[in-house]
């Protein structure tokens, strides 16, 4: 499961990232993860698990990728 960074928009107070994360179980499925980093971090995923539980493994994988990216640009 590897997240692909699709878009990164850097504003003065916040950073918005869109990533595509492939499904582990079905190689033909992918999910879109949106991470908005401002004073608070807001994140969402298009997978059914996030819709039910409010968290998922795609989101945690994408968060690690975004953290590495933010550390790189700062």
mmCIF file of the N, C-alpha and C atoms, coordinates in Angstrom:
data_MODEL
# 
_entry.id   MODEL 
# 
loop_
_atom_site.group_PDB 
_atom_site.id 
_atom_site.type_symbol 
_atom_site.label_atom_id 
_atom_site.label_alt_id 
_atom_site.label_comp_id 
_atom_site.label_asym_id 
_atom_site.label_entity_id 
_atom_site.label_seq_id 
_atom_site.pdbx_PDB_ins_code 
_atom_site.Cartn_x 
_atom_site.Cartn_y 
_atom_site.Cartn_z 
_atom_site.occupancy 
_atom_site.B_iso_or_equiv 
_atom_site.pdbx_formal_charge 
_atom_site.auth_seq_id 
_atom_site.auth_comp_id 
_atom_site.auth_asym_id 
_atom_site.auth_atom_id 
_atom_site.pdbx_PDB_model_num 
ATOM 1   N N  . UNK A 1 1  ? 0.853   -1.168 0.000  1.00 0.00 ? 1  UNK A N  1 
ATOM 2   C CA . UNK A 1 1  ? 0.000   0.000  0.000  1.00 0.00 ? 1  UNK A CA 1 
ATOM 3   C C  . UNK A 1 1  ? 0.898   1.229  0.000  1.00 0.00 ? 1  UNK A C  1 
ATOM 4   N N  . UNK A 1 2  ? 0.900   1.942  -1.089 1.00 0.00 ? 2  UNK A N  1 
ATOM 5   C CA . UNK A 1 2  ? 1.758   3.109  -1.225 1.00 0.00 ? 2  UNK A CA 1 
ATOM 6   C C  . UNK A 1 2  ? 0.915   4.314  -1.613 1.00 0.00 ? 2  UNK A C  1 
ATOM 7   N N  . UNK A 1 3  ? 1.006   5.420  -0.869 1.00 0.00 ? 3  UNK A N  1 
ATOM 8   C CA . UNK A 1 3  ? 0.220   6.605  -1.215 1.00 0.00 ? 3  UNK A CA 1 
ATOM 9   C C  . UNK A 1 3  ? 0.904   7.431  -2.305 1.00 0.00 ? 3  UNK A C  1 
ATOM 10  N N  . UNK A 1 4  ? 0.137   7.832  -3.290 1.00 0.00 ? 4  UNK A N  1 
ATOM 11  C CA . UNK A 1 4  ? 0.619   8.686  -4.369 1.00 0.00 ? 4  UNK A CA 1 
ATOM 12  C C  . UNK A 1 4  ? 0.119   10.093 -4.136 1.00 0.00 ? 4  UNK A C  1 
ATOM 13  N N  . UNK A 1 5  ? 1.009   11.046 -4.035 1.00 0.00 ? 5  UNK A N  1 
ATOM 14  C CA . UNK A 1 5  ? 0.629   12.438 -3.847 1.00 0.00 ? 5  UNK A CA 1 
ATOM 15  C C  . UNK A 1 5  ? 0.107   12.979 -5.171 1.00 0.00 ? 5  UNK A C  1 
ATOM 16  N N  . UNK A 1 6  ? -1.135  13.424 -5.177 1.00 0.00 ? 6  UNK A N  1 
ATOM 17  C CA . UNK A 1 6  ? -1.767  13.941 -6.383 1.00 0.00 ? 6  UNK A CA 1 
ATOM 18  C C  . UNK A 1 6  ? -1.690  15.455 -6.419 1.00 0.00 ? 6  UNK A C  1 
ATOM 19  N N  . UNK A 1 7  ? -1.923  16.088 -5.273 1.00 0.00 ? 7  UNK A N  1 
ATOM 20  C CA . UNK A 1 7  ? -1.945  17.545 -5.225 1.00 0.00 ? 7  UNK A CA 1 
ATOM 21  C C  . UNK A 1 7  ? -1.472  18.020 -3.862 1.00 0.00 ? 7  UNK A C  1 
ATOM 22  N N  . UNK A 1 8  ? -0.701  19.087 -3.863 1.00 0.00 ? 8  UNK A N  1 
ATOM 23  C CA . UNK A 1 8  ? -0.282  19.737 -2.623 1.00 0.00 ? 8  UNK A CA 1 
ATOM 24  C C  . UNK A 1 8  ? -0.444  21.242 -2.821 1.00 0.00 ? 8  UNK A C  1 
ATOM 25  N N  . UNK A 1 9  ? -1.323  21.825 -2.052 1.00 0.00 ? 9  UNK A N  1 
ATOM 26  C CA . UNK A 1 9  ? -1.539  23.271 -2.121 1.00 0.00 ? 9  UNK A CA 1 
ATOM 27  C C  . UNK A 1 9  ? -1.058  23.884 -0.823 1.00 0.00 ? 9  UNK A C  1 
ATOM 28  N N  . UNK A 1 10 ? -0.154  24.800 -0.942 1.00 0.00 ? 10 UNK A N  1 
ATOM 29  C CA . UNK A 1 10 ? 0.441   25.421 0.234  1.00 0.00 ? 10 UNK A CA 1 
ATOM 30  C C  . UNK A 1 10 ? -0.068  26.851 0.351  1.00 0.00 ? 10 UNK A C  1 
ATOM 31  N N  . UNK A 1 11 ? -0.835  27.112 1.393  1.00 0.00 ? 11 UNK A N  1 
ATOM 32  C CA . UNK A 1 11 ? -1.336  28.439 1.690  1.00 0.00 ? 11 UNK A CA 1 
ATOM 33  C C  . UNK A 1 11 ? -0.524  28.993 2.848  1.00 0.00 ? 11 UNK A C  1 
ATOM 34  N N  . UNK A 1 12 ? -0.783  30.253 3.232  1.00 0.00 ? 12 UNK A N  1 
ATOM 35  C CA . UNK A 1 12 ? -0.022  30.848 4.329  1.00 0.00 ? 12 UNK A CA 1 
ATOM 36  C C  . UNK A 1 12 ? -0.278  30.128 5.654  1.00 0.00 ? 12 UNK A C  1 
ATOM 37  N N  . UNK A 1 13 ? -1.552  29.852 5.969  1.00 0.00 ? 13 UNK A N  1 
ATOM 38  C CA . UNK A 1 13 ? -1.874  29.260 7.261  1.00 0.00 ? 13 UNK A CA 1 
ATOM 39  C C  . UNK A 1 13 ? -2.066  27.752 7.204  1.00 0.00 ? 13 UNK A C  1 
ATOM 40  N N  . UNK A 1 14 ? -2.200  27.185 6.022  1.00 0.00 ? 14 UNK A N  1 
ATOM 41  C CA . UNK A 1 14 ? -2.496  25.754 5.953  1.00 0.00 ? 14 UNK A CA 1 
ATOM 42  C C  . UNK A 1 14 ? -1.940  25.114 4.697  1.00 0.00 ? 14 UNK A C  1 
ATOM 43  N N  . UNK A 1 15 ? -1.904  23.801 4.739  1.00 0.00 ? 15 UNK A N  1 
ATOM 44  C CA . UNK A 1 15 ? -1.451  22.999 3.605  1.00 0.00 ? 15 UNK A CA 1 
ATOM 45  C C  . UNK A 1 15 ? -2.512  21.934 3.348  1.00 0.00 ? 15 UNK A C  1 
ATOM 46  N N  . UNK A 1 16 ? -2.899  21.762 2.087  1.00 0.00 ? 16 UNK A N  1 
ATOM 47  C CA . UNK A 1 16 ? -3.924  20.785 1.732  1.00 0.00 ? 16 UNK A CA 1 
ATOM 48  C C  . UNK A 1 16 ? -3.310  19.771 0.776  1.00 0.00 ? 16 UNK A C  1 
ATOM 49  N N  . UNK A 1 17 ? -3.441  18.488 1.125  1.00 0.00 ? 17 UNK A N  1 
ATOM 50  C CA . UNK A 1 17 ? -2.861  17.411 0.339  1.00 0.00 ? 17 UNK A CA 1 
ATOM 51  C C  . UNK A 1 17 ? -3.955  16.447 -0.103 1.00 0.00 ? 17 UNK A C  1 
ATOM 52  N N  . UNK A 1 18 ? -3.882  16.019 -1.360 1.00 0.00 ? 18 UNK A N  1 
ATOM 53  C CA . UNK A 1 18 ? -4.741  14.953 -1.881 1.00 0.00 ? 18 UNK A CA 1 
ATOM 54  C C  . UNK A 1 18 ? -3.840  13.804 -2.285 1.00 0.00 ? 18 UNK A C  1 
ATOM 55  N N  . UNK A 1 19 ? -4.142  12.628 -1.786 1.00 0.00 ? 19 UNK A N  1 
ATOM 56  C CA . UNK A 1 19 ? -3.347  11.445 -2.098 1.00 0.00 ? 19 UNK A CA 1 
ATOM 57  C C  . UNK A 1 19 ? -4.263  10.322 -2.554 1.00 0.00 ? 19 UNK A C  1 
ATOM 58  N N  . UNK A 1 20 ? -3.735  9.451  -3.378 1.00 0.00 ? 20 UNK A N  1 
ATOM 59  C CA . UNK A 1 20 ? -4.437  8.240  -3.784 1.00 0.00 ? 20 UNK A CA 1 
ATOM 60  C C  . UNK A 1 20 ? -3.689  7.072  -3.151 1.00 0.00 ? 20 UNK A C  1 
ATOM 61  N N  . UNK A 1 21 ? -4.447  6.221  -2.444 1.00 0.00 ? 21 UNK A N  1 
ATOM 62  C CA . UNK A 1 21 ? -3.857  5.067  -1.770 1.00 0.00 ? 21 UNK A CA 1 
ATOM 63  C C  . UNK A 1 21 ? -4.524  3.811  -2.329 1.00 0.00 ? 21 UNK A C  1 
ATOM 64  N N  . UNK A 1 22 ? -3.717  2.876  -2.793 1.00 0.00 ? 22 UNK A N  1 
ATOM 65  C CA . UNK A 1 22 ? -4.237  1.621  -3.324 1.00 0.00 ? 22 UNK A CA 1 
ATOM 66  C C  . UNK A 1 22 ? -4.749  0.734  -2.187 1.00 0.00 ? 22 UNK A C  1 
ATOM 67  N N  . UNK A 1 23 ? -5.774  -0.041 -2.488 1.00 0.00 ? 23 UNK A N  1 
ATOM 68  C CA . UNK A 1 23 ? -6.312  -1.004 -1.535 1.00 0.00 ? 23 UNK A CA 1 
ATOM 69  C C  . UNK A 1 23 ? -5.355  -2.178 -1.391 1.00 0.00 ? 23 UNK A C  1 
ATOM 70  N N  . UNK A 1 24 ? -5.207  -2.685 -0.173 1.00 0.00 ? 24 UNK A N  1 
ATOM 71  C CA . UNK A 1 24 ? -4.377  -3.872 0.045  1.00 0.00 ? 24 UNK A CA 1 
ATOM 72  C C  . UNK A 1 24 ? -5.082  -5.129 -0.452 1.00 0.00 ? 24 UNK A C  1 
ATOM 73  N N  . UNK A 1 25 ? -6.381  -5.184 -0.256 1.00 0.00 ? 25 UNK A N  1 
ATOM 74  C CA . UNK A 1 25 ? -7.142  -6.394 -0.567 1.00 0.00 ? 25 UNK A CA 1 
ATOM 75  C C  . UNK A 1 25 ? -7.485  -6.525 -2.046 1.00 0.00 ? 25 UNK A C  1 
ATOM 76  N N  . UNK A 1 26 ? -7.769  -5.406 -2.704 1.00 0.00 ? 26 UNK A N  1 
ATOM 77  C CA . UNK A 1 26 ? -8.155  -5.450 -4.106 1.00 0.00 ? 26 UNK A CA 1 
ATOM 78  C C  . UNK A 1 26 ? -7.254  -4.500 -4.891 1.00 0.00 ? 26 UNK A C  1 
ATOM 79  N N  . UNK A 1 27 ? -6.364  -5.017 -5.712 1.00 0.00 ? 27 UNK A N  1 
ATOM 80  C CA . UNK A 1 27 ? -5.428  -4.158 -6.442 1.00 0.00 ? 27 UNK A CA 1 
ATOM 81  C C  . UNK A 1 27 ? -6.101  -3.254 -7.477 1.00 0.00 ? 27 UNK A C  1 
ATOM 82  N N  . UNK A 1 28 ? -7.372  -3.484 -7.749 1.00 0.00 ? 28 UNK A N  1 
ATOM 83  C CA . UNK A 1 28 ? -8.091  -2.648 -8.711 1.00 0.00 ? 28 UNK A CA 1 
ATOM 84  C C  . UNK A 1 28 ? -8.809  -1.477 -8.055 1.00 0.00 ? 28 UNK A C  1 
ATOM 85  N N  . UNK A 1 29 ? -8.757  -1.383 -6.730 1.00 0.00 ? 29 UNK A N  1 
ATOM 86  C CA . UNK A 1 29 ? -9.410  -0.297 -6.001 1.00 0.00 ? 29 UNK A CA 1 
ATOM 87  C C  . UNK A 1 29 ? -8.378  0.662  -5.425 1.00 0.00 ? 29 UNK A C  1 
ATOM 88  N N  . UNK A 1 30 ? -8.729  1.926  -5.453 1.00 0.00 ? 30 UNK A N  1 
ATOM 89  C CA . UNK A 1 30 ? -7.910  2.971  -4.843 1.00 0.00 ? 30 UNK A CA 1 
ATOM 90  C C  . UNK A 1 30 ? -8.831  3.920  -4.094 1.00 0.00 ? 30 UNK A C  1 
ATOM 91  N N  . UNK A 1 31 ? -8.292  4.606  -3.105 1.00 0.00 ? 31 UNK A N  1 
ATOM 92  C CA . UNK A 1 31 ? -9.078  5.531  -2.301 1.00 0.00 ? 31 UNK A CA 1 
ATOM 93  C C  . UNK A 1 31 ? -8.392  6.897  -2.289 1.00 0.00 ? 31 UNK A C  1 
ATOM 94  N N  . UNK A 1 32 ? -9.194  7.944  -2.190 1.00 0.00 ? 32 UNK A N  1 
ATOM 95  C CA . UNK A 1 32 ? -8.686  9.312  -2.145 1.00 0.00 ? 32 UNK A CA 1 
ATOM 96  C C  . UNK A 1 32 ? -8.653  9.761  -0.688 1.00 0.00 ? 32 UNK A C  1 
ATOM 97  N N  . UNK A 1 33 ? -7.496  10.251 -0.273 1.00 0.00 ? 33 UNK A N  1 
ATOM 98  C CA . UNK A 1 33 ? -7.319  10.753 1.082  1.00 0.00 ? 33 UNK A CA 1 
ATOM 99  C C  . UNK A 1 33 ? -7.035  12.251 0.987  1.00 0.00 ? 33 UNK A C  1 
ATOM 100 N N  . UNK A 1 34 ? -7.776  13.033 1.760  1.00 0.00 ? 34 UNK A N  1 
ATOM 101 C CA . UNK A 1 34 ? -7.554  14.482 1.826  1.00 0.00 ? 34 UNK A CA 1 
ATOM 102 C C  . UNK A 1 34 ? -7.076  14.823 3.224  1.00 0.00 ? 34 UNK A C  1 
ATOM 103 N N  . UNK A 1 35 ? -5.954  15.533 3.290  1.00 0.00 ? 35 UNK A N  1 
ATOM 104 C CA . UNK A 1 35 ? -5.392  15.950 4.571  1.00 0.00 ? 35 UNK A CA 1 
ATOM 105 C C  . UNK A 1 35 ? -5.215  17.465 4.532  1.00 0.00 ? 35 UNK A C  1 
ATOM 106 N N  . UNK A 1 36 ? -5.858  18.146 5.475  1.00 0.00 ? 36 UNK A N  1 
ATOM 107 C CA . UNK A 1 36 ? -5.803  19.602 5.574  1.00 0.00 ? 36 UNK A CA 1 
ATOM 108 C C  . UNK A 1 36 ? -5.073  19.941 6.867  1.00 0.00 ? 36 UNK A C  1 
ATOM 109 N N  . UNK A 1 37 ? -3.861  20.475 6.736  1.00 0.00 ? 37 UNK A N  1 
ATOM 110 C CA . UNK A 1 37 ? -3.023  20.791 7.893  1.00 0.00 ? 37 UNK A CA 1 
ATOM 111 C C  . UNK A 1 37 ? -3.051  22.289 8.111  1.00 0.00 ? 37 UNK A C  1 
ATOM 112 N N  . UNK A 1 38 ? -3.670  22.701 9.196  1.00 0.00 ? 38 UNK A N  1 
ATOM 113 C CA . UNK A 1 38 ? -3.724  24.111 9.585  1.00 0.00 ? 38 UNK A CA 1 
ATOM 114 C C  . UNK A 1 38 ? -3.451  24.188 11.072 1.00 0.00 ? 38 UNK A C  1 
ATOM 115 N N  . UNK A 1 39 ? -4.261  24.968 11.790 1.00 0.00 ? 39 UNK A N  1 
ATOM 116 C CA . UNK A 1 39 ? -4.128  24.969 13.248 1.00 0.00 ? 39 UNK A CA 1 
ATOM 117 C C  . UNK A 1 39 ? -4.537  23.616 13.804 1.00 0.00 ? 39 UNK A C  1 
ATOM 118 N N  . UNK A 1 40 ? -5.462  22.941 13.095 1.00 0.00 ? 40 UNK A N  1 
ATOM 119 C CA . UNK A 1 40 ? -5.843  21.564 13.396 1.00 0.00 ? 40 UNK A CA 1 
ATOM 120 C C  . UNK A 1 40 ? -5.612  20.739 12.143 1.00 0.00 ? 40 UNK A C  1 
ATOM 121 N N  . UNK A 1 41 ? -5.447  19.451 12.306 1.00 0.00 ? 41 UNK A N  1 
ATOM 122 C CA . UNK A 1 41 ? -5.309  18.547 11.160 1.00 0.00 ? 41 UNK A CA 1 
ATOM 123 C C  . UNK A 1 41 ? -6.663  17.902 10.925 1.00 0.00 ? 41 UNK A C  1 
ATOM 124 N N  . UNK A 1 42 ? -7.178  18.091 9.717  1.00 0.00 ? 42 UNK A N  1 
ATOM 125 C CA . UNK A 1 42 ? -8.448  17.461 9.328  1.00 0.00 ? 42 UNK A CA 1 
ATOM 126 C C  . UNK A 1 42 ? -8.146  16.501 8.191  1.00 0.00 ? 42 UNK A C  1 
ATOM 127 N N  . UNK A 1 43 ? -8.695  15.311 8.279  1.00 0.00 ? 43 UNK A N  1 
ATOM 128 C CA . UNK A 1 43 ? -8.406  14.311 7.262  1.00 0.00 ? 43 UNK A CA 1 
ATOM 129 C C  . UNK A 1 43 ? -9.642  13.470 6.977  1.00 0.00 ? 43 UNK A C  1 
ATOM 130 N N  . UNK A 1 44 ? -9.720  12.984 5.739  1.00 0.00 ? 44 UNK A N  1 
ATOM 131 C CA . UNK A 1 44 ? -10.814 12.091 5.358  1.00 0.00 ? 44 UNK A CA 1 
ATOM 132 C C  . UNK A 1 44 ? -10.325 11.130 4.286  1.00 0.00 ? 44 UNK A C  1 
ATOM 133 N N  . UNK A 1 45 ? -11.033 10.005 4.162  1.00 0.00 ? 45 UNK A N  1 
ATOM 134 C CA . UNK A 1 45 ? -10.707 8.990  3.176  1.00 0.00 ? 45 UNK A CA 1 
ATOM 135 C C  . UNK A 1 45 ? -12.009 8.530  2.524  1.00 0.00 ? 45 UNK A C  1 
ATOM 136 N N  . UNK A 1 46 ? -11.926 8.134  1.272  1.00 0.00 ? 46 UNK A N  1 
ATOM 137 C CA . UNK A 1 46 ? -13.123 7.710  0.549  1.00 0.00 ? 46 UNK A CA 1 
ATOM 138 C C  . UNK A 1 46 ? -13.458 6.233  0.745  1.00 0.00 ? 46 UNK A C  1 
ATOM 139 N N  . UNK A 1 47 ? -12.742 5.523  1.604  1.00 0.00 ? 47 UNK A N  1 
ATOM 140 C CA . UNK A 1 47 ? -13.002 4.089  1.797  1.00 0.00 ? 47 UNK A CA 1 
ATOM 141 C C  . UNK A 1 47 ? -14.205 3.863  2.719  1.00 0.00 ? 47 UNK A C  1 
ATOM 142 N N  . UNK A 1 48 ? -14.823 2.690  2.607  1.00 0.00 ? 48 UNK A N  1 
ATOM 143 C CA . UNK A 1 48 ? -15.967 2.374  3.472  1.00 0.00 ? 48 UNK A CA 1 
ATOM 144 C C  . UNK A 1 48 ? -15.603 2.331  4.961  1.00 0.00 ? 48 UNK A C  1 
ATOM 145 N N  . UNK A 1 49 ? -14.394 1.907  5.285  1.00 0.00 ? 49 UNK A N  1 
ATOM 146 C CA . UNK A 1 49 ? -13.972 1.845  6.685  1.00 0.00 ? 49 UNK A CA 1 
ATOM 147 C C  . UNK A 1 49 ? -13.970 3.204  7.350  1.00 0.00 ? 49 UNK A C  1 
ATOM 148 N N  . UNK A 1 50 ? -13.526 4.220  6.635  1.00 0.00 ? 50 UNK A N  1 
ATOM 149 C CA . UNK A 1 50 ? -13.530 5.574  7.199  1.00 0.00 ? 50 UNK A CA 1 
ATOM 150 C C  . UNK A 1 50 ? -14.959 6.061  7.384  1.00 0.00 ? 50 UNK A C  1 
ATOM 151 N N  . UNK A 1 51 ? -15.839 5.741  6.443  1.00 0.00 ? 51 UNK A N  1 
ATOM 152 C CA . UNK A 1 51 ? -17.241 6.158  6.548  1.00 0.00 ? 51 UNK A CA 1 
ATOM 153 C C  . UNK A 1 51 ? -17.914 5.543  7.771  1.00 0.00 ? 51 UNK A C  1 
ATOM 154 N N  . UNK A 1 52 ? -17.512 4.334  8.137  1.00 0.00 ? 52 UNK A N  1 
ATOM 155 C CA . UNK A 1 52 ? -18.130 3.647  9.272  1.00 0.00 ? 52 UNK A CA 1 
ATOM 156 C C  . UNK A 1 52 ? -17.455 4.014  10.589 1.00 0.00 ? 52 UNK A C  1 
ATOM 157 N N  . UNK A 1 53 ? -16.120 3.958  10.622 1.00 0.00 ? 53 UNK A N  1 
ATOM 158 C CA . UNK A 1 53 ? -15.376 4.134  11.875 1.00 0.00 ? 53 UNK A CA 1 
ATOM 159 C C  . UNK A 1 53 ? -14.771 5.513  12.072 1.00 0.00 ? 53 UNK A C  1 
ATOM 160 N N  . UNK A 1 54 ? -14.599 6.269  10.997 1.00 0.00 ? 54 UNK A N  1 
ATOM 161 C CA . UNK A 1 54 ? -13.953 7.580  11.118 1.00 0.00 ? 54 UNK A CA 1 
ATOM 162 C C  . UNK A 1 54 ? -12.441 7.504  11.128 1.00 0.00 ? 54 UNK A C  1 
ATOM 163 N N  . UNK A 1 55 ? -11.880 6.320  10.884 1.00 0.00 ? 55 UNK A N  1 
ATOM 164 C CA . UNK A 1 55 ? -10.436 6.131  10.766 1.00 0.00 ? 55 UNK A CA 1 
ATOM 165 C C  . UNK A 1 55 ? -10.192 4.903  9.901  1.00 0.00 ? 55 UNK A C  1 
ATOM 166 N N  . UNK A 1 56 ? -8.994  4.837  9.309  1.00 0.00 ? 56 UNK A N  1 
ATOM 167 C CA . UNK A 1 56 ? -8.662  3.691  8.458  1.00 0.00 ? 56 UNK A CA 1 
ATOM 168 C C  . UNK A 1 56 ? -7.147  3.626  8.260  1.00 0.00 ? 56 UNK A C  1 
ATOM 169 N N  . UNK A 1 57 ? -6.685  2.500  7.744  1.00 0.00 ? 57 UNK A N  1 
ATOM 170 C CA . UNK A 1 57 ? -5.249  2.319  7.522  1.00 0.00 ? 57 UNK A CA 1 
ATOM 171 C C  . UNK A 1 57 ? -4.741  3.164  6.357  1.00 0.00 ? 57 UNK A C  1 
ATOM 172 N N  . UNK A 1 58 ? -5.608  3.498  5.411  1.00 0.00 ? 58 UNK A N  1 
ATOM 173 C CA . UNK A 1 58 ? -5.194  4.344  4.286  1.00 0.00 ? 58 UNK A CA 1 
ATOM 174 C C  . UNK A 1 58 ? -4.826  5.737  4.795  1.00 0.00 ? 58 UNK A C  1 
ATOM 175 N N  . UNK A 1 59 ? -5.613  6.207  5.742  1.00 0.00 ? 59 UNK A N  1 
ATOM 176 C CA . UNK A 1 59 ? -5.376  7.533  6.313  1.00 0.00 ? 59 UNK A CA 1 
ATOM 177 C C  . UNK A 1 59 ? -4.066  7.576  7.083  1.00 0.00 ? 59 UNK A C  1 
ATOM 178 N N  . UNK A 1 60 ? -3.796  6.553  7.887  1.00 0.00 ? 60 UNK A N  1 
ATOM 179 C CA . UNK A 1 60 ? -2.545  6.552  8.653  1.00 0.00 ? 60 UNK A CA 1 
ATOM 180 C C  . UNK A 1 60 ? -1.336  6.435  7.732  1.00 0.00 ? 60 UNK A C  1 
ATOM 181 N N  . UNK A 1 61 ? -1.452  5.666  6.648  1.00 0.00 ? 61 UNK A N  1 
ATOM 182 C CA . UNK A 1 61 ? -0.362  5.557  5.677  1.00 0.00 ? 61 UNK A CA 1 
ATOM 183 C C  . UNK A 1 61 ? -0.118  6.898  4.989  1.00 0.00 ? 61 UNK A C  1 
ATOM 184 N N  . UNK A 1 62 ? -1.193  7.562  4.591  1.00 0.00 ? 62 UNK A N  1 
ATOM 185 C CA . UNK A 1 62 ? -1.074  8.860  3.925  1.00 0.00 ? 62 UNK A CA 1 
ATOM 186 C C  . UNK A 1 62 ? -0.524  9.927  4.868  1.00 0.00 ? 62 UNK A C  1 
ATOM 187 N N  . UNK A 1 63 ? -0.901  9.858  6.152  1.00 0.00 ? 63 UNK A N  1 
ATOM 188 C CA . UNK A 1 63 ? -0.399  10.836 7.125  1.00 0.00 ? 63 UNK A CA 1 
ATOM 189 C C  . UNK A 1 63 ? 1.118   10.734 7.272  1.00 0.00 ? 63 UNK A C  1 
ATOM 190 N N  . UNK A 1 64 ? 1.649   9.511  7.277  1.00 0.00 ? 64 UNK A N  1 
ATOM 191 C CA . UNK A 1 64 ? 3.104   9.342  7.357  1.00 0.00 ? 64 UNK A CA 1 
ATOM 192 C C  . UNK A 1 64 ? 3.777   9.961  6.132  1.00 0.00 ? 64 UNK A C  1 
ATOM 193 N N  . UNK A 1 65 ? 3.197   9.765  4.970  1.00 0.00 ? 65 UNK A N  1 
ATOM 194 C CA . UNK A 1 65 ? 3.759   10.317 3.729  1.00 0.00 ? 65 UNK A CA 1 
ATOM 195 C C  . UNK A 1 65 ? 3.740   11.850 3.758  1.00 0.00 ? 65 UNK A C  1 
ATOM 196 N N  . UNK A 1 66 ? 2.630   12.421 4.201  1.00 0.00 ? 66 UNK A N  1 
ATOM 197 C CA . UNK A 1 66 ? 2.508   13.884 4.271  1.00 0.00 ? 66 UNK A CA 1 
ATOM 198 C C  . UNK A 1 66 ? 3.482   14.448 5.291  1.00 0.00 ? 66 UNK A C  1 
ATOM 199 N N  . UNK A 1 67 ? 3.644   13.774 6.424  1.00 0.00 ? 67 UNK A N  1 
ATOM 200 C CA . UNK A 1 67 ? 4.610   14.249 7.428  1.00 0.00 ? 67 UNK A CA 1 
ATOM 201 C C  . UNK A 1 67 ? 6.013   14.297 6.839  1.00 0.00 ? 67 UNK A C  1 
ATOM 202 N N  . UNK A 1 68 ? 6.392   13.271 6.108  1.00 0.00 ? 68 UNK A N  1 
ATOM 203 C CA . UNK A 1 68 ? 7.705   13.267 5.463  1.00 0.00 ? 68 UNK A CA 1 
ATOM 204 C C  . UNK A 1 68 ? 7.820   14.398 4.446  1.00 0.00 ? 68 UNK A C  1 
ATOM 205 N N  . UNK A 1 69 ? 6.759   14.665 3.712  1.00 0.00 ? 69 UNK A N  1 
ATOM 206 C CA . UNK A 1 69 ? 6.763   15.731 2.711  1.00 0.00 ? 69 UNK A CA 1 
ATOM 207 C C  . UNK A 1 69 ? 6.878   17.100 3.375  1.00 0.00 ? 69 UNK A C  1 
ATOM 208 N N  . UNK A 1 70 ? 6.131   17.323 4.441  1.00 0.00 ? 70 UNK A N  1 
ATOM 209 C CA . UNK A 1 70 ? 6.187   18.608 5.158  1.00 0.00 ? 70 UNK A CA 1 
ATOM 210 C C  . UNK A 1 70 ? 7.584   18.825 5.735  1.00 0.00 ? 70 UNK A C  1 
ATOM 211 N N  . UNK A 1 71 ? 8.163   17.776 6.320  1.00 0.00 ? 71 UNK A N  1 
ATOM 212 C CA . UNK A 1 71 ? 9.527   17.888 6.862  1.00 0.00 ? 71 UNK A CA 1 
ATOM 213 C C  . UNK A 1 71 ? 10.524  18.245 5.758  1.00 0.00 ? 71 UNK A C  1 
ATOM 214 N N  . UNK A 1 72 ? 10.282  17.731 4.549  1.00 0.00 ? 72 UNK A N  1 
ATOM 215 C CA . UNK A 1 72 ? 11.181  17.970 3.422  1.00 0.00 ? 72 UNK A CA 1 
ATOM 216 C C  . UNK A 1 72 ? 11.101  19.419 2.934  1.00 0.00 ? 72 UNK A C  1 
ATOM 217 N N  . UNK A 1 73 ? 9.879   19.996 2.865  1.00 0.00 ? 73 UNK A N  1 
ATOM 218 C CA . UNK A 1 73 ? 9.734   21.347 2.308  1.00 0.00 ? 73 UNK A CA 1 
ATOM 219 C C  . UNK A 1 73 ? 10.043  22.434 3.333  1.00 0.00 ? 73 UNK A C  1 
ATOM 220 N N  . UNK A 1 74 ? 10.038  22.105 4.623  1.00 0.00 ? 74 UNK A N  1 
ATOM 221 C CA . UNK A 1 74 ? 10.303  23.127 5.629  1.00 0.00 ? 74 UNK A CA 1 
ATOM 222 C C  . UNK A 1 74 ? 11.733  23.212 6.018  1.00 0.00 ? 74 UNK A C  1 
# 
